[in-house]
């Protein structure tokens, strides 16, 4: 496959959170938004949906950039077997937080690395316990942070951490949107050097 460090690396995402997280690994990359239908399939589990969509996003970009290495990722929250996605607005976000207060929600963050006929993917689970807080507190939070582009309506990297009672995960950045421990492993398995060699970056 040649020197992987000099081959294009593309993040198949429009998420600023995933871009910021991937930048931590020190690899040069560009981000391209994939055109993928994110609706669940009939009788599809939440974890299976996240993994399928991560692979689909990577495949969509790999198809138009066949020489590039592509990273796809997707996240979905599971509340008693029901997928909880991005709210998009205040009213839907408040409804999500009202339903999740005092509850344990399982977030599934899947990531895929793809290139030509190579593909590897993994799903990382995070267990989040939400505090049982009154509507007034939830409303104040939403007006402060406006987390309408986040599945579950709470940014754990921001003020949303105050809504949570506990977080259990083997990969601390998974809840933000990209599991860097898992991704680093996938990239190393594919042949990438992380941290990248200084010679490769010159």
Phi, psi and omega per residue, in radians:
X1 nan -0.050 3.137
X2 1.364 -2.876 3.128
X3 -1.385 1.859 -3.072
X4 -1.098 -0.537 -3.068
X5 -1.142 -0.371 -3.123
X6 -1.728 -0.066 3.103
X7 -1.510 2.603 -3.108
X8 -1.036 2.449 3.058
X9 -2.135 2.199 -3.071
X10 -2.158 2.305 2.996
X11 -1.632 2.039 -3.116
X12 -1.442 1.311 -3.064
X13 -2.874 2.623 3.009
X14 -1.807 0.058 -3.061
X15 -1.320 2.185 3.089
X16 -1.200 -0.484 -3.139
X17 -1.188 -0.767 3.123
X18 -1.190 -0.634 3.094
X19 -1.082 -0.793 -3.130
X20 -1.119 -0.684 -3.139
X21 -1.192 -0.808 -3.133
X22 -1.077 -0.584 3.135
X23 -1.048 -0.421 3.137
X24 -1.083 -0.467 -3.072
X25 -1.380 -0.153 3.037
X26 1.369 0.179 3.127
X27 -1.649 2.332 3.069
X28 -1.175 2.379 -3.132
X29 -2.722 2.877 2.957
X30 -2.150 2.752 -3.135
X31 -1.982 2.281 3.113
X32 -2.285 2.290 -3.127
X33 -1.342 2.191 3.113
X34 -1.458 2.633 3.063
X35 -1.732 1.660 -3.065
X36 -2.323 2.333 3.053
X37 -1.273 2.046 -3.044
X38 -1.712 0.210 3.103
X39 -1.252 2.495 3.124
X40 -1.207 2.674 3.048
X41 -1.458 2.772 3.123
X42 -0.989 2.294 3.083
X43 1.071 0.408 -3.132
X44 -1.512 2.291 3.071
X45 -1.232 2.778 -3.076
X46 -1.150 -0.778 3.131
X47 -1.118 -0.727 3.126
X48 -1.120 -0.646 3.121
X49 -1.134 -0.789 3.141
X50 -1.052 -0.756 -3.138
X51 -1.166 -0.759 3.125
X52 -1.056 -0.754 -3.092
X53 -1.237 -0.615 3.077
X54 -1.073 -0.755 3.115
X55 -1.173 -0.728 -3.128
X56 -1.118 -0.683 3.119
X57 -1.139 -0.762 3.102
X58 -1.103 -0.739 -3.113
X59 -1.134 -0.643 -3.129
X60 -1.089 -0.694 3.135
X61 -1.405 -0.649 3.117
X62 -1.078 -0.530 -3.133
X63 -1.140 -0.627 -3.116
X64 -1.700 -0.178 3.068
X65 -2.294 1.231 -2.996
X66 -1.148 -0.312 -3.134
X67 -1.612 -0.049 -3.057
X68 -1.723 2.712 2.903
X69 -1.535 2.322 -3.032
X70 -2.165 2.383 3.069
X71 -1.942 2.141 3.054
X72 -2.014 2.557 -3.138
X73 -2.603 2.625 3.087
X74 -2.611 2.614 3.120
X75 -2.331 2.416 3.059
X76 -2.464 2.519 3.099
X77 -1.763 2.467 -3.089
X78 -2.022 1.933 3.074
X79 -1.923 1.756 -3.138
X80 0.951 0.709 3.076
X81 1.569 -0.064 3.132
X82 -1.811 2.327 3.130
X83 -1.291 2.278 3.088
X84 -1.985 2.016 -3.075
X85 -1.799 -2.752 3.128
X86 -1.309 2.287 -3.061
X87 -1.236 -0.713 3.111
X88 1.523 -0.446 3.124
X89 -2.728 3.034 -3.060
X90 -1.074 -0.851 -3.051
X91 -1.052 -0.772 -3.136
X92 -1.217 -0.619 3.123
X93 -1.149 -0.740 3.123
X94 -1.101 -0.722 3.118
X95 -1.080 -0.724 3.094
X96 -1.051 -0.869 -3.095
X97 -1.131 -0.634 3.099
X98 -1.118 -0.683 -3.137
X99 -1.266 -0.534 -3.036
X100 -1.601 -0.233 -3.093
X101 -1.104 2.362 -3.102
X102 1.281 0.109 -3.071
X103 -1.969 2.800 3.002
X104 -1.758 2.182 -3.104
X105 -2.034 2.371 3.124
X106 -1.798 2.066 3.104
X107 -1.689 2.289 3.109
X108 -1.963 2.043 3.140
X109 -2.049 1.913 -3.095
X110 -1.780 2.591 3.110
X111 -2.449 2.505 -3.107
X112 -2.327 2.437 3.015
X113 -2.029 2.213 -3.023
X114 -2.398 2.496 3.067
X115 -2.808 2.094 3.136
X116 0.894 -2.047 -3.129
X117 -1.682 0.232 3.130
X118 -1.765 2.358 3.079
X119 -2.695 2.310 3.076
X120 -2.492 2.423 -3.086
X121 -2.552 2.726 3.138
X122 -2.625 2.642 3.098
X123 -2.021 2.273 -3.121
X124 -1.958 2.202 -3.124
X125 -1.722 2.456 3.079
X126 -2.290 2.234 3.135
X127 -1.731 2.143 -3.087
X128 -2.131 2.210 3.065
X129 -1.812 2.103 3.134
X130 -1.549 2.472 3.067
X131 -1.237 2.656 3.101
X132 -1.542 1.563 -3.016
X133 -1.948 2.644 -3.127
X134 -1.249 2.820 -3.132
X135 -0.957 -0.710 -3.086
X136 -1.026 -0.693 3.125
X137 -1.184 -0.727 3.127
X138 -1.121 -0.721 3.132
X139 -1.128 -0.781 3.111
X140 -1.029 -0.740 3.137
X141 -1.096 -0.827 -3.092
X142 -1.093 -0.667 3.114
X143 -1.197 -0.542 -3.123
X144 -1.305 -0.829 -2.975
X145 -1.870 -0.394 3.127
X146 0.843 1.075 -3.057
X147 -1.509 0.846 -2.971
X148 -1.355 -0.137 3.101
X149 -1.813 0.291 -3.101
X150 -2.070 2.252 3.054
X151 -1.072 2.183 -3.113
X152 1.654 -0.161 2.993
X153 1.116 0.467 3.098
X154 -2.568 2.137 3.128
X155 -1.551 1.877 -3.109
X156 -1.182 -0.381 3.115
X157 -1.452 -0.054 3.128
X158 -2.178 -2.533 -3.124
X159 -1.140 -0.342 -3.130
X160 -1.053 -0.362 3.115
X161 -1.032 -0.475 -3.122
X162 -1.265 -0.237 3.103
X163 -1.518 -0.153 -2.998
X164 -1.807 2.534 3.073
X165 -1.645 -0.609 3.117
X166 -2.827 2.718 3.047
X167 -2.323 2.228 3.105
X168 -2.170 2.032 -3.125
X169 -2.801 2.647 3.041
X170 -1.531 -0.088 -3.050
X171 -2.419 1.655 -2.923
X172 -1.083 -0.412 3.137
X173 -1.569 -0.051 -3.128
X174 -1.028 -0.728 -3.078
X175 -1.155 -0.465 3.113
X176 -1.344 -0.416 3.057
X177 2.448 -0.207 -3.134
X178 -2.607 1.973 -3.101
X179 -1.350 1.715 -3.002
X180 -1.229 -0.516 3.078
X181 -1.140 -0.844 3.117
X182 -1.115 -0.761 -3.123
X183 -1.123 -0.726 3.105
X184 -1.019 -0.712 3.111
X185 -1.124 -0.755 3.121
X186 -1.103 -0.745 -3.133
X187 -1.167 -0.716 3.095
X188 -1.113 -0.734 3.102
X189 -1.048 -0.559 3.136
X190 -1.392 -0.243 3.100
X191 2.025 0.045 3.116
X192 -1.343 2.599 3.014
X193 -1.682 2.159 3.095
X194 -2.353 2.060 -0.019
X195 -1.096 2.666 -3.141
X196 -1.191 2.560 3.078
X197 -1.097 2.467 3.100
X198 -1.031 -0.635 -3.141
X199 -1.119 -0.602 -3.130
X200 -1.232 -0.464 -3.078
X201 -1.587 -0.100 -3.133
X202 -1.463 nan nan
